[in-house]
Every structure is written in structure tokens, then in C-alpha cells.
């Protein structure tokens, strides 16, 4: 059985104080003279803890992050997590930078602090789709699919009312942010034209069923400005199901990020300041924010590694509204067929077969053929005359 080290120290010192030779004491305990003299020197009859070993930890650690900084990292991480926001090292670093914290730790240091305090768990696992199959668009390469959404109205001091047309490339996470003073047709055209000059033209564009995107309830077949713009450029425009904003989840999540990291952090009093700040935020996001789904790469790094040639608008200036009526092309509407078995195309109702009840279908408008074609999965299941 191993003897208590404190008992051995007390016994060795007691023998030494009684006059026993240091050599005999060290031989009996298998210790060195240095060991014996160290404990003789520490002996204090008035302090019963004299025989305890001192901590060898240095009093000062010059390269250790200050405890105040570590507490700030923990507080910010928990606050971001509880508010359902981005909460990784990059997001924490941005938040500390905005708060003016100094010294500002590196992302590597922040990750070490999180690991040290057991704050590396993720909010949820990967989403596993259940229930009715949904026709998800492909997003394996840059600009294969963009999601877009209009944020607003918001207000600057004055007050100045504004909107922001946001778009995200699903494959790389690159974002486009374009402010506009109103959501009329020409402003919508201008915003997308500007974004596509920076991100490139997508193959597919996915949006919600907002009136300014599809055109008019009175003339549902009139093809609004965005539909005509996409048909002009060969972009396949997709409208998500009504009342299902989560189908545009990527851009909706980016909108939260845009609000927290830009609108709430920067004070602006003019539209020019807003435009300048929006572009700066876009550049900062695309060049600095790191996504776990990209293996820690920034959106621009993911684009470079993809080695994909992008297409951009040829004309510098955007087309003028109203655009000519297209002769070819197609656009799509994803719809959930409910119990009434009605297909809603911008307010116009078409009856469908009973077997499509509670299924997601794709209604494709073929401009050249003047047809409305209905698909379930890869199979066409119905067709309607659709004069444009």
C-alpha cells in the first residue's frame, strides 16, 4: 500500500530535528538530500499545512486570454444561441468587434474558449424531411439556384422608408443585398440587375408569391416584370407554395443575419449611406463569414474552389419597364393540393384529379406552347390551355 506523502514528509523532518543524519533519513525513505532540506526549510510548527505540496502552476500566464475576454465570449455565444442566431466563432468575433472589445481574440482562440467551457454543441442535427415529398431545386454548383426575398419596409432617420432585395446562392452562400426606395416594377428590375452583375445570373430563381414578383391579381396571366426579366435572360423562375415561407429558408435565415448584423448595428440617415453600407455588408459577408456546410470556407473561397464560369448581364443598364411580352421560356409554381383538389395559379383556380390530393405538384407555364403543365415528381399528370 502506498504511504501518504505528507506523512513521509512529517516523519522525515521529525527524525532530522531529533539529530538523525540526513544520509540515513534519505536512505530509509529513498529520497534525495534536496528533497529533505526542502521540507526542513518549509517546516512550521504553527502551520499544520506546511507539509502540503505547492501548486506548480505559474502565477502569471502572459499568453493566456484575459478572464474578462473569456467571459464576454461565453456571454455573447449564449446570447446568440438563445436568440436563434448564428453563434459560431466568426459570428462571436463580429459581435465583439461591433461592441469595441479589446483585445479582440482570433477565431481560433474563441473556438478554444468554447471548447474549454463545453459550448461547442450544435442547436439541432441535420434536418431529415418527412411526410409528403417536396420538389427541391438542385444546388450542387454556383448559381444553379438562387433564393430571393424582399425585406421591408424599414425606416431610416427622417423617416426614410426603404426595402432591401436580398438574394443568396444556395451552393456557395454568396449573398446580394440591394436597397430600394419602393417595390414598383422598375425598382425590382433594377435591384435584381444590380445583384446579378455582382453574383452572376442564376439558372433557377426561387421566390415567394408576393404581388410585386408575379404581377397582378387582376391579370394573373400578364407575366409581371420579374417573370418577364427572367424569361428574357433564360432564368427558370420558381414560386414556392403559398403560406410556406420556410421553403425559402436559406434567404430567410440570411435576412435575420442581415437585420442583426447590419440594420441594428449601423446608424444611417440617408439612402446613399444605406446603399454604401449595404454593399460593405455584402462584401464582408461573402469574404469573411465561414459556413459549416462549406467545410469552414467563406462563400468567395467556395466559389473559387468550385472553378465554375459564371454568366453576367451583358448590358450595364437594366431593361426599362414594361418589358416586351416573351415568346418562349417557362416558369413554375409549386403548390400543395389540399382536400378541395384546387390548383391556385395567382388566384386563378384549376380543378385537379383526386389522386393529387395532399401532394406537392409543379405547375409549369410553357410560354411558347401556351400551356399549363402539371407534374408530380418527374411525371406529367395533367395539362391545361393557358393563353397569355
C-alpha positions as CSV (number, residue, x, y, z in Angstrom):
1,X,0.0,0.0,0.0
2,X,1.4,3.4,-1.0
3,X,2.1,5.7,2.0
4,X,0.7,9.2,2.3
5,X,3.4,11.6,1.0
6,X,2.5,14.2,3.7
7,X,3.1,11.6,6.5
8,X,6.5,10.7,5.0
9,X,7.5,14.4,4.9
10,X,6.4,14.9,8.6
11,X,8.3,11.8,9.7
12,X,11.5,12.7,7.8
13,X,11.6,16.2,9.2
14,X,10.9,14.8,12.8
15,X,13.9,12.5,12.5
16,X,16.1,15.2,11.2
17,X,15.1,17.6,14.1
18,X,15.9,14.7,16.6
19,X,19.5,14.6,15.2
20,X,19.4,11.7,12.9
21,X,21.8,12.1,10.0
22,X,20.5,13.3,6.6
23,X,22.1,10.4,4.8
24,X,20.3,7.8,6.9
25,X,17.0,9.5,6.6
26,X,17.3,9.8,2.8
27,X,18.4,6.2,2.5
28,X,15.4,4.9,4.6
29,X,12.8,6.8,2.5
30,X,14.6,6.6,-0.8
31,X,14.7,10.3,-1.2
32,X,17.4,12.9,-2.1
33,X,19.1,15.4,0.2
34,X,17.5,18.2,-1.8
35,X,14.1,16.7,-1.0
36,X,14.8,16.5,2.7
37,X,16.3,20.0,3.0
38,X,13.3,21.5,1.1
39,X,10.8,20.1,3.7
40,X,13.0,21.0,6.6
41,X,13.1,24.6,5.3
42,X,9.3,24.6,5.0
43,X,8.7,23.1,8.4
44,X,6.5,25.4,10.5
45,X,5.1,24.1,13.8
46,X,2.4,26.8,13.8
47,X,1.0,25.8,10.3
48,X,-0.3,22.3,10.1
49,X,-0.4,22.5,6.2
50,X,3.3,23.1,5.9
51,X,3.8,19.5,4.5
52,X,1.4,20.0,1.6
53,X,2.8,20.4,-1.9
54,X,2.5,23.8,-3.6
55,X,0.8,24.2,-7.0
56,X,3.4,24.4,-9.8
57,X,1.1,26.5,-11.9
58,X,2.7,29.8,-12.7
59,X,1.3,32.9,-11.1
60,X,1.1,34.7,-14.5
61,X,0.4,33.3,-17.9
62,X,1.3,36.1,-20.3
63,X,-0.2,34.4,-23.4
64,X,-3.5,33.3,-21.8
65,X,-6.6,35.1,-22.8
66,X,-7.8,37.5,-20.0
67,X,-10.6,36.1,-18.0
68,X,-12.8,39.2,-18.8
69,X,-12.5,38.4,-22.5
70,X,-13.3,34.7,-21.9
71,X,-16.5,35.7,-20.0
72,X,-17.5,38.1,-22.9
73,X,-17.1,35.2,-25.4
74,X,-19.3,32.9,-23.3
75,X,-21.9,35.6,-22.7
76,X,-22.1,36.5,-26.5
77,X,-22.2,32.9,-27.5
78,X,-25.1,32.1,-25.2
79,X,-27.0,35.3,-26.2
80,X,-26.7,34.4,-29.9
81,X,-27.7,30.8,-29.3
82,X,-30.8,31.8,-27.2
83,X,-31.9,34.3,-29.9
84,X,-31.7,31.6,-32.7
85,X,-28.9,33.5,-34.5
86,X,-25.5,32.4,-36.0
87,X,-23.4,31.6,-32.9
88,X,-20.1,30.3,-34.3
89,X,-16.6,31.8,-33.8
90,X,-17.0,34.1,-36.8
91,X,-20.3,35.5,-35.5
92,X,-18.9,35.9,-32.0
93,X,-15.9,37.7,-33.4
94,X,-18.1,40.1,-35.4
95,X,-20.2,40.8,-32.3
96,X,-17.1,41.6,-30.2
97,X,-15.8,43.8,-32.9
98,X,-19.1,45.7,-33.0
99,X,-19.0,46.1,-29.2
100,X,-15.5,47.6,-29.4
101,X,-14.0,44.8,-27.2
102,X,-10.2,44.9,-27.0
103,X,-8.0,43.0,-27.3
104,X,-10.1,41.2,-29.9
105,X,-9.3,37.4,-29.8
106,X,-8.8,35.4,-33.0
107,X,-11.4,32.9,-34.2
108,X,-9.0,30.1,-33.2
109,X,-8.8,31.5,-29.6
110,X,-12.6,31.8,-29.5
111,X,-13.0,28.2,-30.5
112,X,-10.6,27.1,-27.8
113,X,-12.6,29.1,-25.2
114,X,-15.8,27.5,-26.4
115,X,-14.3,24.0,-26.2
116,X,-12.9,24.7,-22.7
117,X,-16.3,25.7,-21.5
118,X,-18.3,22.9,-23.2
119,X,-20.1,25.4,-25.6
120,X,-19.5,23.6,-28.9
121,X,-22.8,21.7,-29.1
122,X,-25.0,22.4,-32.1
123,X,-28.6,23.5,-31.9
124,X,-30.0,20.6,-33.8
125,X,-28.9,17.8,-36.1
126,X,-29.3,17.8,-39.9
127,X,-32.9,18.2,-41.0
128,X,-34.5,15.0,-42.1
129,X,-37.5,15.6,-44.4
130,X,-40.6,13.7,-43.5
131,X,-44.1,13.3,-45.0
132,X,-45.1,14.5,-48.4
133,X,-42.2,14.7,-50.9
134,X,-41.2,18.2,-51.9
135,X,-39.6,19.1,-55.3
136,X,-36.3,20.7,-54.1
137,X,-34.3,22.5,-56.7
138,X,-30.7,21.4,-57.4
139,X,-27.9,23.4,-55.9
140,X,-24.7,21.5,-56.5
141,X,-22.8,24.2,-58.2
142,X,-22.5,28.0,-58.1
143,X,-25.5,29.9,-59.5
144,X,-27.5,26.8,-60.1
145,X,-30.2,28.1,-57.7
146,X,-30.7,31.4,-56.0
147,X,-33.3,32.2,-53.3
148,X,-34.5,35.8,-53.1
149,X,-36.7,37.8,-50.8
150,X,-37.7,41.4,-50.3
151,X,-37.2,42.8,-46.8
152,X,-39.2,45.7,-45.6
153,X,-40.5,48.3,-45.3
154,X,-37.8,49.5,-42.9
155,X,-37.0,53.1,-41.9
156,X,-34.0,55.4,-41.6
157,X,-34.0,58.6,-39.6
158,X,-36.1,61.3,-41.3
159,X,-38.0,59.0,-41.6
160,X,-37.0,57.4,-44.9
161,X,-38.8,54.2,-45.8
162,X,-36.8,51.6,-47.8
163,X,-36.8,48.0,-48.8
164,X,-33.9,45.5,-49.4
165,X,-33.8,43.0,-52.1
166,X,-31.7,40.1,-50.8
167,X,-30.6,37.0,-52.7
168,X,-28.4,34.0,-51.8
169,X,-26.6,31.5,-54.0
170,X,-27.5,28.2,-52.3
171,X,-24.3,26.3,-53.4
172,X,-21.8,28.9,-52.1
173,X,-23.7,31.1,-49.7
174,X,-22.8,34.2,-51.6
175,X,-25.3,36.9,-50.9
176,X,-26.5,40.0,-52.8
177,X,-28.0,43.0,-50.9
178,X,-29.6,45.8,-52.9
179,X,-31.7,48.6,-51.1
180,X,-34.5,50.3,-52.9
181,X,-36.9,53.1,-52.0
182,X,-40.1,51.4,-53.4
183,X,-41.2,48.0,-54.7
184,X,-42.5,49.1,-58.1
185,X,-41.7,47.1,-61.2
186,X,-38.7,49.2,-62.3
187,X,-37.1,49.1,-58.8
188,X,-37.5,45.3,-58.7
189,X,-35.8,45.0,-62.1
190,X,-33.0,47.4,-61.1
191,X,-32.4,45.5,-57.9
192,X,-32.0,42.1,-59.5
193,X,-30.0,43.5,-62.3
194,X,-27.5,45.0,-59.9
195,X,-27.3,41.8,-57.8
196,X,-26.7,39.7,-60.9
197,X,-23.9,42.0,-62.0
198,X,-22.1,41.0,-58.8
199,X,-23.2,37.4,-58.2
200,X,-23.8,36.3,-61.8
201,X,-27.0,35.1,-63.5
202,X,-28.6,32.0,-61.8
203,X,-30.1,29.1,-63.7
204,X,-33.1,29.0,-61.2
205,X,-34.5,31.7,-59.1
206,X,-36.8,30.9,-56.2
207,X,-39.2,33.5,-54.7
208,X,-42.4,33.7,-52.7
209,X,-45.8,34.7,-54.1
210,X,-45.6,38.5,-53.4
211,X,-47.6,40.6,-55.8
212,X,-44.6,42.6,-57.0
213,X,-42.9,39.3,-58.1
214,X,-45.7,37.8,-60.2
215,X,-47.5,40.9,-61.4
216,X,-51.3,41.3,-60.9
217,X,-54.2,39.6,-59.3
218,X,-56.5,41.2,-61.9
219,X,-54.3,39.8,-64.8
220,X,-52.8,36.6,-63.4
221,X,-51.5,35.7,-66.9
222,X,-50.0,39.1,-67.6
223,X,-46.5,38.0,-66.6
224,X,-45.1,40.6,-64.2
225,X,-41.8,42.4,-64.5
226,X,-39.7,39.7,-62.7
227,X,-41.3,36.9,-64.8
228,X,-40.5,38.8,-68.0
229,X,-37.0,39.6,-66.9
230,X,-36.2,36.0,-66.0
231,X,-37.7,34.8,-69.3
232,X,-35.6,37.4,-71.2
233,X,-32.4,36.0,-69.6
234,X,-33.3,32.3,-69.7
235,X,-33.7,32.0,-65.9
236,X,-36.3,29.5,-64.7
237,X,-38.4,31.3,-62.1
238,X,-39.9,29.2,-59.3
239,X,-42.7,30.3,-56.9
240,X,-42.8,28.4,-53.6
241,X,-46.1,27.2,-52.1
242,X,-48.4,29.9,-50.6
243,X,-48.1,30.4,-46.9
244,X,-44.9,28.2,-46.6
245,X,-42.1,30.8,-46.2
246,X,-39.7,28.1,-44.8
247,X,-39.4,26.8,-48.4
248,X,-37.2,29.8,-48.9
249,X,-35.4,29.0,-45.6
250,X,-31.8,29.9,-46.7
251,X,-32.6,33.5,-47.7
252,X,-35.0,33.9,-44.7
253,X,-32.1,32.9,-42.4
254,X,-29.9,35.4,-44.2
255,X,-32.5,38.1,-43.7
256,X,-32.2,37.5,-39.9
257,X,-28.4,37.8,-40.2
258,X,-28.8,41.0,-42.3
259,X,-31.1,42.5,-39.6
260,X,-28.9,41.6,-36.6
261,X,-25.5,42.3,-38.1
262,X,-26.3,45.3,-40.3
263,X,-29.6,47.1,-39.7
264,X,-29.3,47.0,-35.9
265,X,-25.6,47.8,-35.8
266,X,-25.3,50.7,-38.2
267,X,-26.9,54.2,-38.0
268,X,-27.7,55.7,-41.3
269,X,-29.6,58.9,-42.2
270,X,-29.7,58.9,-46.0
271,X,-30.3,56.4,-48.8
272,X,-26.8,57.0,-50.1
273,X,-25.4,55.9,-46.7
274,X,-27.7,52.8,-46.8
275,X,-26.5,51.8,-50.3
276,X,-22.9,52.2,-49.3
277,X,-23.3,50.3,-46.1
278,X,-25.3,47.5,-47.8
279,X,-22.6,46.9,-50.3
280,X,-20.0,46.9,-47.5
281,X,-22.0,44.3,-45.5
282,X,-22.4,42.2,-48.6
283,X,-18.6,42.2,-49.2
284,X,-17.9,41.5,-45.6
285,X,-20.3,38.5,-45.5
286,X,-19.1,37.0,-48.8
287,X,-15.4,37.4,-47.9
288,X,-15.3,36.7,-44.2
289,X,-18.2,34.6,-43.0
290,X,-17.5,30.9,-42.8
291,X,-20.2,28.2,-43.2
292,X,-20.0,24.8,-41.6
293,X,-21.9,23.4,-44.7
294,X,-18.9,24.6,-46.8
295,X,-16.4,22.9,-44.6
296,X,-15.4,26.2,-42.9
297,X,-14.9,28.1,-46.2
298,X,-16.1,31.6,-46.9
299,X,-18.6,32.0,-49.8
300,X,-15.9,33.5,-52.1
301,X,-13.5,30.7,-51.2
302,X,-16.2,28.1,-52.1
303,X,-16.8,29.9,-55.4
304,X,-13.0,29.9,-56.2
305,X,-12.7,26.2,-55.4
306,X,-15.7,25.3,-57.5
307,X,-13.9,26.5,-60.6
308,X,-17.2,27.5,-62.3
309,X,-17.6,30.0,-65.1
310,X,-20.3,32.5,-64.2
311,X,-22.6,34.4,-66.6
312,X,-23.3,38.1,-66.1
313,X,-25.7,40.6,-67.7
314,X,-24.3,41.9,-71.0
315,X,-25.9,45.4,-70.7
316,X,-24.7,47.7,-68.0
317,X,-28.1,49.4,-67.6
318,X,-31.2,47.4,-66.6
319,X,-34.0,47.0,-69.0
320,X,-36.8,49.5,-68.9
321,X,-40.3,48.6,-67.6
322,X,-42.5,47.4,-69.2
323,X,-40.5,44.7,-70.9
324,X,-41.8,43.1,-74.1
325,X,-44.0,40.1,-73.8
326,X,-41.8,37.0,-74.0
327,X,-42.4,34.4,-76.8
328,X,-40.6,31.5,-75.3
329,X,-39.4,30.1,-71.9
330,X,-41.2,28.8,-68.9
331,X,-41.8,29.5,-65.2
332,X,-43.0,27.3,-62.4
333,X,-45.3,27.3,-59.3
334,X,-45.0,24.7,-56.6
335,X,-48.4,24.0,-55.0
336,X,-49.8,21.7,-52.3
337,X,-53.1,20.2,-53.4
338,X,-55.4,20.2,-50.5
339,X,-58.7,18.4,-49.8
340,X,-60.7,20.7,-52.2
341,X,-58.5,19.5,-55.1
342,X,-58.0,23.0,-56.4
343,X,-54.8,24.3,-58.1
344,X,-54.3,28.1,-57.3
345,X,-52.3,29.9,-60.0
346,X,-52.1,33.5,-58.8
347,X,-55.8,33.5,-57.8
348,X,-57.0,31.5,-60.9
349,X,-58.4,28.1,-59.9
350,X,-58.0,24.8,-61.8
351,X,-59.5,21.5,-60.7
352,X,-57.2,18.5,-60.5
353,X,-57.6,14.7,-60.2
354,X,-58.4,13.1,-56.8
355,X,-55.1,11.2,-56.8
356,X,-53.2,14.5,-56.4
357,X,-54.8,15.3,-53.1
358,X,-52.3,16.2,-50.4
359,X,-49.4,16.1,-52.9
360,X,-46.9,18.8,-53.9
361,X,-47.2,19.4,-57.6
362,X,-45.2,21.6,-60.0
363,X,-47.4,23.8,-62.3
364,X,-45.2,24.8,-65.3
365,X,-46.3,27.6,-67.6
366,X,-44.9,27.0,-71.1
367,X,-44.9,30.4,-72.8
368,X,-44.3,29.1,-76.3
369,X,-47.0,26.4,-76.2
370,X,-49.4,28.5,-74.2
371,X,-49.9,25.5,-71.9
372,X,-50.1,25.0,-68.1
373,X,-48.5,21.6,-67.5
374,X,-48.9,19.8,-64.1
375,X,-46.1,17.5,-62.8
376,X,-46.0,15.1,-59.9
377,X,-42.3,14.2,-59.4
378,X,-40.9,13.6,-62.9
379,X,-44.3,12.6,-64.5
380,X,-46.7,15.0,-66.2
381,X,-50.2,14.3,-64.9
382,X,-52.3,17.0,-66.4
383,X,-52.4,19.8,-68.9
384,X,-54.5,23.0,-69.4
385,X,-54.8,25.6,-72.2
386,X,-53.2,28.8,-70.8
387,X,-53.4,31.8,-73.2
388,X,-51.0,34.5,-72.2
